[in-house]
């Protein structure tokens, strides 16, 4: 059995009931086969892959909090500090009822390569809780965040581990978490990113993941002789990533005709109205059923369905495994030319393989949504130098990072004879930097 297969088999055996983590490890290690095969003896001796796929540290804790009626609830908190090979752990906090250790490990593992691809000195980590902020009052969310931070604060710091937002963790949650950290530790440092602008946040961080997704998609299309202007785009999700992906796509001259949330989806033939979407989701925290009140010509459908709408570019921006093989077949039959992941692992392994086999351009999330964490690292730089950069300065750096990132993964794919396979290109390019640091630092 090859070294890669041995490690995959061992991960599946030793981490039962963690299918998302298995999926992420399989995908990355399969891409790395040519690199591992060329170095099998030394990697095996140093147990390099075992060290890569096992987190440095996993923290799991109890989070008791009190609702508005005085009832106490207990949720579970997680922080997985996966790899500090190239910098302090960096990755978001997901607050969603579906959260469990396996999901946090999958996200933390992916984060290692994503962070490496940004070219910035940040390691990989991820955290979160099965707490659901939806439908909770601000007081209840604050009670949860304070309790969560009272434990998490023991393990994080501006030079050790710097959490950020993710699903369910937006500006409000980051604010409460930061306030509690400051109170408990007596430190005003850049320990979290995605902070409010009045207390150390970076301009353009809110927009960064969605904008970055469009910058890299535009560069890929350009490289293949295509222009994003005039294209029809479908987007899933209506959260932070989706909203700013839609905004930038429109700015670049594309027409975005869909968005969705966990209960339904919208088709707007004239193009999604971003101002209406922001008001519904960011300001009023409502469901997408409200969208029709702003745009009577639009359609609202219960359930899933975004990928049935004909488009040239598809941008899944909601959650993992939301674009299935069946969806991929429908997209291909409808003439899609490119799929770029805004969310983390939104495309199933079978769907990814199908799209690639059809010659459809495919950008994996660890490359295409790296703009968020890259801008978080720029927030860390601003916090360290106690300065504030302009929106234009941050946005220009973000654009440069995404363009460089595209050429970096394109080059890695070409070097290993996988021209146009950006999944393999991203995994190999991300791994090369991490493995070099791991070897240089010895067996730790
Ligand atoms: P938000 O919480 O702002 O939005 C998530 C969106 O996805 C919402 O529209 C939500 O609908 C929908 N959604 C969540 N879970 C499900 C589900 N199980 N089924 C269907 N729809 C669902 O999160 P973000 O926009 O920040 O994150 C979206 C994705 O992007 C995640 O995979 C995240 O890990 C990834 N990402 C985010 C980054 C960031 O900077 N924010 C950076 C890099 C990656 P509803 O409101 O109904 O729950």
Boltz pocket constraint, residues with backbone or C-beta under 6 A from the ligand:
constraints:
  - pocket:
      binder: B
      contacts: [[A, 165], [A, 166], [A, 167], [A, 168], [A, 169], [A, 205], [A, 209], [A, 237], [A, 238], [A, 239], [A, 240], [A, 241], [A, 242], [A, 260], [A, 261], [A, 262], [A, 263], [A, 317], [A, 318], [A, 319], [A, 320], [A, 342], [A, 343], [A, 344], [A, 369], [A, 370], [A, 372], [A, 373]]
      max_distance: 6.0
